[in-house]
Amino acid sequence: MIIGTGLIAKALKGIDTENILYFASGVSNSLETRNSEFERESSLLKHSIENNPESKLIYFSTLSVNDQSKQDSLYVLHKLEIENYIKNNVKNYLILRIGNIVGNGGNPNTLFNFLKGQISNNNKFVLHSKARRLLIDIDDISEFLKNNCNDLKNQTLNFAYPYYYDLKEIIDAIQKNMARTAIYDEVNEGDFYKVTFDENINHFFSKVNAEDYLHILAEKYT
């Protein structure tokens, strides 16, 4: 059973099954501050768990819970609260902390969509040269779960391609595939946080190197 209608929910349709509860209806905007949105997710999650007590729960959290600069963010605090609730109340679960999703559609303000939009519209933007980001192809979420879900129980995994892309790498891949030139001012700012990837994640992505993975993303989604 899939709860949600967004980008992740749509990507899961091919692996939907009655004995697994995919909760893909969470707050997606990391800048969200409205308590009503956080309460909506909490209420829906608890209701879904109560109605499916024998189902394995797959919950999609965020890698930003590892970002020390965002520990006071309402979004991060909410996600951690949800994670703790699941750990204390669900007998069989898997929490995936997702990186920067790349796919067709979805939030226009995600990193890849934002850069693609700026380049496509010839808009000038600011590039933070020290920033690094972890990316994940939306299709890899369902592919990973299809092959590994049954073997993983009561775990919390960081999930993204395990390579820290700098923004210039991402921009270069996008503009090359779009045959356009990005217009930006570069500033010596930006940061990133390191996370630990489980052996299952490293193995899943071991067949493709970082350069090729980014090339695949650019070809698929620009």
Secondary structure, 3 states (H helix, E strand, C coil): CEECCCHHHHHCHHHCCCCEEEECCCCCCCCCCCHHHHHHHHHHHHHHHHHCCCCEEEEEEEHHHHCHHHCCCHHHHHHHHHHHHHHHHCCCEEEEEECEEECCCCCCCCHHHHHHHHHHCCCEEEEECCCEECEEEHHHHHHHHHHHHHHCCCEEEEECCCCCEEHHHHHHHHHHHHCCCCEEEEECCCCCCCCCCCHHHHHHCCCCCHHHHHHHHHHHHC
